[in-house]
Every structure is written in C-alpha cells, then in structure tokens.
Amino acid sequence: MQLQQLSYFVAVAEVRHFTQAAEKLRVAQPSLSKQIRTLEAELGAPLFSRARGNITLTPAGEALLPLARRILADVETARREIQDLTGLRRGRVRLGATPSLFAGLLADALMRFRTRYPGIELRVEEGGSRDLVRDLARGQLDLALIILPLQSTDPALETTPILREDLVVVSPHTDAPERSSLRIEDLRSRPLVMFRRGYDLREATQAACRQAGFEPRFAVEGGEMDAVLRFVEAGMGSAVVPSMVLAGRPGLVATPLARPGLQRTIALAHRKDVDPTHAARAFRETLLGFLRDAEADAALPPGVTRLD
C-alpha cells in the first residue's frame, strides 16, 4: 500500500468519477485506474462498484475511506512539522552554562536569538562545567558553555574556545585594597568568600594559592555566584570571580591580579557523535555573531577577550 494509491483512492471517492479525479490530481486517467486496481489487489477486495457507469464505494471502500483520509492528513502534518523545524519556525535548544555566564553575557545573546527565531523554545540549565559535561554525555543538553580545561576524557565531546576572561579580586567598598592590583600572595591575609565544592572558581583559586605556598582562609564557603557576591557586599570577605559578573554591583570593587594573574577560557561544547539540530546550529551562529559584534563595538565586558 502506497501513499500515492491512497491519495488516488480518496480523490475518486470524493468526486465518484475516475476521469475527474485524474484531472484534479493532474495525472493520466489510465495511470490512476491502474493504481486503484493495484490497491484493490493488495487489499483483496474491490473498493468501488462500477455498475452502469455509476461509481459507488463498496463496504471495503467505506471502511478504508476514513482511514485513508487520516493517514494522508497525518503525513501532511508530519511534512509541515519537519518543514517548520528545518525552516526554524519551531524547535528547541537546550543550553547549559555556568551561572557567571548567564549573569554576565548570555542574556543579550539569548534575546537576540529569541528575536530572530521566536518559535524556537529555549531551555537553559545552570551548573558547573563538570555537571554540564555530564548532561551533554547523557543527551540532556544540545550545547554547553563550559570552562577549560575539562576534567573529562570523553572522546565524543568537542569544545571550541570562544572567550578568555580575567579573574579579579572583588571586595566591598568598605574593605577595598588601596593598591591598583594584587598578587596571589596578597590573598594570604584576606578572608575569602568561597564557592561550593566542585565549582571551577573554587578549584582555580585554591590551586593558585597553593602554588603560592599557602592555604586560603575561608570566611564562608558553599555558595553559588549570587550568594558569593552578596556575602562580599555584606563585608564578609573578598572573592576571586570573573570580571563580567560585576555589572550592576556598585557596592563592589574589583581589583585586577598582577600578571600572570588568573584567567579562564570559556568554550562552547557539544557531542561530535550527534548531529546538532537546525535550532542548535542557529543558536551557535547567533552567539558567535553576537560576540563578534560586541567586540567590534567595544562592548565586551571588561577583561573579556574573544578567541574564535
């Protein structure tokens, strides 16, 4: 049974005339009749009664007609659904990123994508790089913005570095350093507000302090980005954070770290063993275009450099 045969059958059933049905479908009448006979042979029953030139449906034809219409309607629905997806009128992008990136960079890029593709559903997931890599491996995300280097050996994961960002020491106005820059060694005497375990920034800060020969002293630990910044604003200590998260925080003072300082590399990650959806490709291009435009307009956050 073929879709073309069902289409021919429905056309004849609606006009009750083989020649008129062929004209409606713009096919030769002998070809239409042949396809109907083939369908009847496959089903093992006549579909039309052709007595004295009058075309009527047999009981088999009456039973098939609503089913054939439903099948053809479902096929048309499927065709339109796929066209909508490939034409980016519908679809879904599941994006993961660290909280600092959502806070400092992605909102404007997401708005640009939403404006261009209003029919695409956006789902965002905040988390640390390790959690995001795990979610990519499980197929729960299409794309993720993560921090390099990765603590993963998954060969199916592909990363593209797109940004490099300076880390700064953030302090409350009431306890801001008098110097224009700080060394890692200067953190020895400053109580730190520290992120939760497993957070990339926690590990980077601890590693830098240990390399300088000391263990950092925690005033409070265990927070996510917003909590850490609020604790610093409250005067509980300083923190090492990405420069981009400080926009809209007038109660905080950022002090650069003296060279070589601390930096982090932000990469766009996906699974190379899974073809990205049209929507995911469109988001990638929108994000990269947004970063190019921001660089050209000198609108990247302070301390952020584009790499791609």
C-alpha positions as CSV (number, residue, x, y, z in Angstrom):
1,M,0.0,0.0,0.0
2,Q,1.5,3.4,-1.1
3,L,0.6,6.9,-0.1
4,Q,0.0,7.7,-3.8
5,Q,-2.5,4.9,-4.1
6,L,-4.4,6.2,-1.0
7,S,-4.4,9.7,-2.5
8,Y,-5.9,8.4,-5.8
9,F,-8.5,6.4,-3.9
10,V,-9.6,9.3,-1.8
11,A,-9.8,11.6,-4.9
12,V,-12.1,9.1,-6.7
13,A,-14.2,8.5,-3.6
14,E,-14.8,12.3,-3.3
15,V,-15.8,13.0,-6.9
16,R,-17.1,9.5,-7.7
17,H,-15.6,9.7,-11.2
18,F,-12.2,8.4,-12.4
19,T,-11.6,10.9,-15.2
20,Q,-12.5,13.9,-13.0
21,A,-10.3,12.6,-10.2
22,A,-7.4,12.2,-12.6
23,E,-7.9,15.8,-13.9
24,K,-8.0,17.0,-10.3
25,L,-4.7,15.2,-9.5
26,R,-3.2,16.1,-12.9
27,V,-2.4,12.5,-13.8
28,A,-3.3,10.3,-16.7
29,Q,-6.6,8.5,-16.1
30,P,-5.2,5.1,-17.1
31,S,-2.4,5.5,-14.6
32,L,-4.9,6.4,-11.8
33,S,-7.1,3.4,-12.7
34,K,-4.1,1.1,-12.6
35,Q,-3.0,2.3,-9.2
36,I,-6.6,1.8,-7.8
37,R,-6.6,-1.8,-9.2
38,T,-3.2,-2.5,-7.7
39,L,-4.5,-1.2,-4.3
40,E,-7.6,-3.4,-4.6
41,A,-5.5,-6.4,-5.4
42,E,-3.2,-5.8,-2.4
43,L,-6.2,-5.4,-0.1
44,G,-8.0,-8.4,-1.5
45,A,-11.3,-6.6,-2.0
46,P,-12.9,-4.2,-4.5
47,L,-13.1,-0.6,-3.3
48,F,-15.5,0.7,-5.9
49,S,-18.7,-0.6,-7.6
50,R,-18.6,0.4,-11.2
51,A,-22.1,-0.7,-12.3
52,R,-23.5,1.1,-15.3
53,G,-21.0,3.9,-15.1
54,N,-22.0,4.9,-11.6
55,I,-19.1,4.9,-9.1
56,T,-20.0,4.0,-5.5
57,L,-18.0,2.7,-2.6
58,T,-18.2,-0.9,-1.7
59,P,-18.2,-1.9,2.0
60,A,-14.4,-2.2,1.9
61,G,-14.2,1.2,0.3
62,E,-16.4,2.7,3.0
63,A,-14.2,1.2,5.7
64,L,-11.0,2.4,4.0
65,L,-12.0,6.0,3.3
66,P,-11.8,7.5,6.8
67,L,-8.6,5.6,7.5
68,A,-7.0,6.8,4.2
69,R,-8.0,10.4,5.0
70,R,-6.5,10.1,8.4
71,I,-3.2,8.6,7.1
72,L,-2.9,11.3,4.4
73,A,-3.7,14.1,7.0
74,D,-1.0,12.6,9.4
75,V,1.5,12.6,6.5
76,E,0.8,16.2,5.7
77,T,1.1,17.2,9.4
78,A,4.5,15.4,9.6
79,R,5.7,17.2,6.4
80,R,4.7,20.6,7.8
81,E,6.3,19.8,11.2
82,I,9.6,18.9,9.6
83,Q,9.5,22.0,7.3
84,D,8.8,24.1,10.4
85,L,11.8,22.6,12.2
86,T,14.2,22.9,9.2
87,G,12.9,26.3,8.5
88,L,13.5,27.3,12.1
89,R,9.9,28.2,12.8
90,R,9.7,25.6,15.5
91,G,12.2,23.5,17.6
92,R,14.1,23.5,20.8
93,V,17.6,24.5,22.1
94,R,18.8,23.0,25.4
95,L,21.6,25.2,26.6
96,G,23.8,24.8,29.6
97,A,26.2,27.4,31.1
98,T,27.9,28.3,34.3
99,P,25.9,30.8,36.5
100,S,28.5,33.6,35.9
101,L,28.0,33.3,32.1
102,F,24.2,33.6,32.4
103,A,24.6,36.6,34.7
104,G,27.2,38.4,32.7
105,L,27.0,37.5,29.0
106,L,24.2,35.3,27.8
107,A,21.1,37.3,28.5
108,D,21.7,39.7,25.5
109,A,22.7,36.8,23.2
110,L,19.6,34.8,24.2
111,M,17.4,37.9,23.5
112,R,19.0,38.3,20.0
113,F,18.2,34.6,19.3
114,R,14.7,34.9,20.6
115,T,14.0,37.9,18.4
116,R,15.3,36.1,15.3
117,Y,13.6,32.8,16.0
118,P,10.5,33.4,18.2
119,G,9.2,29.9,17.5
120,I,12.2,28.1,19.0
121,E,11.9,27.0,22.6
122,L,14.9,27.9,24.8
123,R,15.7,25.7,27.8
124,V,18.6,26.8,30.0
125,E,20.4,24.9,32.7
126,E,22.8,26.4,35.1
127,G,25.6,24.3,36.6
128,G,29.3,23.8,37.0
129,S,31.4,22.6,34.0
130,R,31.5,19.0,35.3
131,D,27.8,18.8,35.6
132,L,27.2,20.3,32.2
133,V,29.7,17.9,30.6
134,R,27.8,15.0,32.3
135,D,24.5,16.3,30.9
136,L,25.9,16.6,27.4
137,A,27.1,13.0,27.6
138,R,23.6,11.9,28.7
139,G,21.9,13.8,25.8
140,Q,20.2,16.2,28.1
141,L,21.8,19.3,26.5
142,D,22.4,20.3,22.9
143,L,25.2,22.9,23.7
144,A,27.0,24.0,26.8
145,L,29.3,26.9,27.7
146,I,32.0,25.4,29.9
147,I,35.3,26.3,31.4
148,L,38.6,24.8,30.1
149,P,40.5,22.7,30.8
150,L,37.9,19.9,31.2
151,Q,38.1,17.2,33.8
152,S,36.8,14.8,31.2
153,T,38.3,12.2,28.8
154,D,35.1,11.6,26.8
155,P,36.3,11.4,23.2
156,A,32.8,12.3,21.9
157,L,33.0,15.7,23.4
158,E,34.1,18.6,21.2
159,T,35.0,22.0,22.5
160,T,35.6,25.3,20.7
161,P,37.3,28.0,22.8
162,I,35.5,31.3,22.3
163,L,36.4,33.7,25.1
164,R,39.2,34.3,27.6
165,E,38.4,36.2,30.8
166,D,40.4,37.7,33.6
167,L,39.6,36.8,37.1
168,V,39.6,39.6,39.6
169,V,39.5,40.0,43.4
170,V,36.2,41.5,44.4
171,S,35.9,43.3,47.7
172,P,33.3,45.5,49.5
173,H,33.8,49.2,49.2
174,T,34.5,49.3,53.0
175,D,37.5,47.0,52.6
176,A,38.8,47.7,49.1
177,P,42.5,47.3,48.6
178,E,44.5,50.5,48.3
179,R,46.7,49.2,45.5
180,S,45.7,49.1,41.8
181,S,46.5,45.4,41.6
182,L,47.0,42.4,43.9
183,R,49.3,39.4,43.8
184,I,48.0,35.9,44.7
185,E,50.3,36.1,47.8
186,D,48.2,39.1,49.0
187,L,45.2,36.8,49.5
188,R,47.0,35.1,52.3
189,S,45.9,37.9,54.7
190,R,42.4,38.3,53.3
191,P,39.5,36.1,54.4
192,L,37.8,34.7,51.3
193,V,34.2,34.0,50.5
194,M,34.4,30.6,48.7
195,F,32.2,28.8,46.3
196,R,30.8,25.3,46.9
197,R,32.9,22.2,46.2
198,G,33.0,21.2,42.6
199,Y,32.8,24.8,41.4
200,D,35.5,25.7,38.8
201,L,36.3,29.0,40.5
202,R,36.9,27.4,43.9
203,E,39.4,24.9,42.4
204,A,41.2,27.6,40.4
205,T,41.5,29.9,43.5
206,Q,42.7,27.1,45.7
207,A,45.2,25.8,43.2
208,A,46.7,29.3,42.7
209,C,47.0,29.9,46.5
210,R,48.7,26.5,47.0
211,Q,51.1,27.2,44.2
212,A,52.0,30.4,46.0
213,G,52.7,28.4,49.1
214,F,49.6,28.8,51.4
215,E,46.1,27.6,52.0
216,P,43.4,30.2,51.6
217,R,41.4,31.2,54.7
218,F,37.7,31.0,54.3
219,A,35.3,33.4,55.9
220,V,32.3,31.5,54.5
221,E,32.0,28.8,51.8
222,G,29.4,26.8,49.9
223,G,27.7,29.5,47.9
224,E,26.7,29.9,44.2
225,M,27.7,33.1,42.3
226,D,24.9,35.3,43.5
227,A,25.3,34.3,47.1
228,V,29.1,34.8,47.0
229,L,28.7,38.3,45.7
230,R,26.0,39.1,48.3
231,F,28.3,37.8,51.1
232,V,31.1,40.1,49.8
233,E,28.8,43.1,49.6
234,A,27.9,42.4,53.2
235,G,31.5,42.7,54.2
236,M,32.2,39.1,55.0
237,G,35.4,38.9,52.9
238,S,36.8,39.0,49.3
239,A,36.3,36.6,46.5
240,V,38.0,35.7,43.2
241,V,35.4,36.0,40.5
242,P,35.1,36.5,36.7
243,S,35.2,40.2,35.7
244,M,31.9,40.0,33.8
245,V,29.7,39.3,36.8
246,L,30.3,42.7,38.4
247,A,28.0,44.8,36.1
248,G,25.2,46.3,38.2
249,R,27.0,45.8,41.5
250,P,28.0,49.3,42.7
251,G,28.8,48.1,46.2
252,L,31.7,46.0,45.0
253,V,35.2,47.0,44.0
254,A,37.2,44.8,41.5
255,T,41.0,44.7,41.8
256,P,43.0,43.0,39.0
257,L,45.5,40.4,39.8
258,A,49.1,41.2,38.9
259,R,50.4,39.3,35.9
260,P,50.4,36.5,35.2
261,G,47.2,36.7,37.3
262,L,44.4,34.2,36.8
263,Q,42.4,33.7,33.6
264,R,39.8,31.2,32.4
265,T,39.0,30.0,29.0
266,I,35.3,29.7,28.0
267,A,34.4,27.1,25.4
268,L,31.3,26.1,23.5
269,A,30.9,22.3,23.8
270,H,28.7,19.7,22.1
271,R,28.8,16.0,21.3
272,K,30.5,15.3,18.0
273,D,28.9,11.9,17.6
274,V,25.4,13.5,17.5
275,D,24.4,15.8,14.6
276,P,23.3,19.1,16.1
277,T,19.7,20.2,15.3
278,H,19.0,23.1,13.0
279,A,17.9,25.1,16.0
280,A,21.2,24.3,17.9
281,R,23.2,25.3,14.8
282,A,21.3,28.6,14.6
283,F,22.0,29.3,18.2
284,R,25.7,28.7,17.8
285,E,25.8,31.1,14.9
286,T,23.8,33.7,16.7
287,L,26.0,33.5,19.8
288,L,29.2,33.8,17.8
289,G,27.8,36.6,15.7
290,F,26.8,38.4,18.9
291,L,30.3,38.1,20.3
292,R,31.8,39.4,17.1
293,D,29.5,42.4,17.1
294,A,30.2,43.1,20.8
295,E,33.9,43.0,20.1
296,A,33.6,45.4,17.1
297,D,31.5,47.8,19.2
298,A,34.0,47.5,22.2
299,A,31.0,46.2,24.2
300,L,32.5,43.0,25.6
301,P,32.6,43.0,29.4
302,P,35.9,44.3,30.9
303,G,38.6,41.7,31.0
304,V,37.0,39.5,28.3
305,T,38.7,38.7,25.0
306,R,37.2,36.9,22.0
307,L,39.1,33.9,20.8
308,D,37.3,32.4,17.8
